Amino acid sequence: MAKRKYVLIGCGSRARFFYESVVTTYKETSELVAFCDLSPTRMNYANRILESLGSNAVPTYKHTEFEKMIEEIKPDCVIVTTVDRTHDHYIIKAMELGCDVITEKPMTIDEEKAQNIIDAQKKYGKDLRVTFNYRYAPHNTKIRELIVNDAIGDVFSVHFEWLLDTKHGADYYRRWHRNKYNSGGLLVHKSTHHFDLVNFWLGDSPKRVYAMGDLRFYGMKNAETRGVTEFYSRAHENPIAKNDHFAIDLSADEDMKSMYLDAEEDSGYIRDRSVFSDDVAIEDVMGVIVRYNQGAILTYSLNTYMPWEGFNVVFNGSKGRIELKLMEKSYVSGESDLTHYGETEKESLWVYPMFGEPYKVDIIKKEGGHGGGDPVLLNDIFGKPDHDPYNRAASHVDGAMSILTGIAANKSIASGLPVDIAGLLKF
């Protein structure tokens, strides 16, 4: 069987999750044939990683040569790991040129771009996959299994609280994510994972959304309250940053230095801005209420300045209650040490039947990120997928439904009014 050929657009830290797997674990079924990025420095570094893994370097193309790359290389599939606001451009152009697409979440950042993607998929008939690795984590799959198997009957309400700590959470306020123009804000960029999980767990889709949010911890307006009296634009070689608990030193990590610091001249991207800058324009405390089509109610919160990282989620049903608490090991995107990525420190899953004794549910983990979930996702994409009774593979429709909750939440925050999902997108 011929290998499936892949090109990758966007060679930042998240891209490694894909291209390292293609050239190692899945080299018998898959082949990486080109990189595309706005930074030649970053692509050269990615090629050095390939060579360190025993693979050959691949041709590189500037982002302005995306169409030329596809015409010359003729890949079967394009992997999109660029800044969120550009996903739609590369997804649509790839399908137009005859390629299937794998995209990092979120699929895109607003309803107009999402509609364009939906329309293009209908027009060109190509496959579009959104990589929701959280679905594959054993604890998240187990919740779906419990609900499907009627452990608590019909689910009437879900309370979902996600916490990002001051290591990982603060990182979104240093990077391009700090502007909604780039990321759609964290209710799109980060919460797309969480809203997708609820859609997956319930086997349902959102109907109406109401939300509130504010910037209360980060940003210049909160600097004085945080004890910040001296300001800086970026941390590199800045003496003020040495006393800032929230600063990051790009030169202290070889991967961060190579992908970002060394690439600044040709990318124009500054990775280490102050979290207390005046241009931080996303919320850091967010609360959302969602009504689902089958009647369930979700209450959701996201806070990005917590002392620990992870989540609490509870499901209240007609026959009982499920409670899951999980603490994750924190990380900063792009660090050399990836051994802790997606790992859990503590987790506890309990079922409370309405008329019976509570019982703890064992979660069986395997090797790999997210308790062994990441290798299953990667095998689904690049290998020979096993039968999956939980249908965890996420399509463009799943990608759209996950972001629609965040898009509607952004609109609700801006207007102070609830927003109906049905008016945002036509499938």
Rosetta blueprint (number, residue, H / E / L):
1 M L
2 A L
3 K L
4 R E
5 K E
6 Y E
7 V E
8 L E
9 I E
10 G L
11 C L
12 G L
13 S L
14 R L
15 A H
16 R H
17 F H
18 F H
19 Y H
20 E H
21 S H
22 V H
23 V H
24 T L
25 T L
26 Y L
27 K L
28 E L
29 T L
30 S E
31 E E
32 L E
33 V E
34 A E
35 F E
36 C E
37 D E
38 L L
39 S L
40 P H
41 T H
42 R H
43 M H
44 N H
45 Y H
46 A H
47 N H
48 R H
49 I H
50 L H
51 E H
52 S H
53 L L
54 G L
55 S L
56 N L
57 A L
58 V L
59 P L
60 T E
61 Y E
62 K E
63 H H
64 T H
65 E H
66 F H
67 E H
68 K H
69 M H
70 I H
71 E H
72 E H
73 I H
74 K L
75 P L
76 D L
77 C E
78 V E
79 I E
80 V E
81 T L
82 T L
83 V L
84 D H
85 R H
86 T H
87 H H
88 D H
89 H H
90 Y H
91 I H
92 I H
93 K H
94 A H
95 M H
96 E H
97 L L
98 G L
99 C L
100 D E
101 V E
102 I E
103 T E
104 E L
105 K L
106 P L
107 M L
108 T L
109 I L
110 D L
111 E H
112 E H
113 K H
114 A H
115 Q H
116 N H
117 I H
118 I H
119 D H
120 A H
121 Q H
122 K H
123 K H
124 Y H
125 G L
126 K L
127 D L
128 L E
129 R E
130 V E
131 T L
132 F L
133 N H
134 Y H
135 R H
136 Y H
137 A L
138 P H
139 H H
140 N H
141 T H
142 K H
143 I H
144 R H
145 E H
146 L H
147 I H
148 V H
149 N L
150 D L
151 A L
152 I L
153 G L
154 D L
155 V E
156 F E
157 S E
158 V E
159 H E
160 F E
161 E E
162 W E
163 L E
164 L E
165 D E
166 T L
167 K L
168 H H
169 G H
170 A H
171 D H
172 Y L
173 Y L
174 R L
175 R L
176 W H
177 H H
178 R H
179 N L
180 K H
181 Y H
182 N H
183 S H
184 G L
185 G L
186 L H
187 L H
188 V H
189 H H
190 K L
191 S H
192 T H
193 H H
194 H H
195 F H
196 D H
197 L H
198 V H
199 N H
200 F H
201 W H
202 L H
203 G L
204 D L
205 S L
206 P E
207 K E
208 R E
209 V E
210 Y E
211 A E
212 M E
213 G E
214 D E
215 L L
216 R L
217 F L
218 Y L
219 G L
220 M H
221 K H
222 N H
223 A L
224 E L
225 T L
226 R L
227 G L
228 V L
229 T L
230 E L
231 F L
232 Y L
233 S L
234 R E
235 A L
236 H L
237 E L
238 N L
239 P H
240 I H
241 A H
242 K H
243 N H
244 D L
245 H L
246 F L
247 A L
248 I L
249 D L
250 L H
251 S H
252 A H
253 D L
254 E H
255 D H
256 M H
257 K H
258 S H
259 M H
260 Y H
261 L H
262 D L
263 A L
264 E H
265 E H
266 D H
267 S H
268 G L
269 Y L
270 I L
271 R L
272 D L
273 R E
274 S L
275 V L
276 F L
277 S L
278 D L
279 D L
280 V L
281 A L
282 I L
283 E L
284 D L
285 V E
286 M E
287 G E
288 V E
289 I E
290 V E
291 R E
292 Y E
293 N L
294 Q L
295 G L
296 A L
297 I E
298 L E
299 T E
300 Y E
301 S E
302 L E
303 N E
304 T E
305 Y E
306 M E
307 P L
308 W L
309 E L
310 G E
311 F E
312 N E
313 V E
314 V E
315 F E
316 N E
317 G E
318 S L
319 K L
320 G E
321 R E
322 I E
323 E E
324 L E
325 K E
326 L E
327 M E
328 E E
329 K L
330 S L
331 Y L
332 V L
333 S L
334 G L
335 E L
336 S L
337 D L
338 L L
339 T L
340 H L
341 Y L
342 G L
343 E L
344 T E
345 E E
346 K E
347 E E
348 S E
349 L E
350 W E
351 V E
352 Y E
353 P E
354 M L
355 F L
356 G L
357 E L
358 P L
359 Y E
360 K E
361 V L
362 D L
363 I L
364 I L
365 K L
366 K L
367 E L
368 G L
369 G H
370 H H
371 G H
372 G H
373 G H
374 D H
375 P H
376 V H
377 L H
378 L H
379 N H
380 D H
381 I H
382 F H
383 G L
384 K L
385 P L
386 D L
387 H L
388 D L
389 P L
390 Y L
391 N L
392 R L
393 A L
394 A E
395 S E
396 H H
397 V H
398 D H
399 G H
400 A H
401 M H
402 S H
403 I H
404 L H
405 T H
406 G H
407 I H
408 A H
409 A H
410 N H
411 K H
412 S H
413 I H
414 A H
415 S H
416 G L
417 L L
418 P L
419 V E
420 D E
421 I H
422 A H
423 G H
424 L L
425 L L
426 K L
427 F L
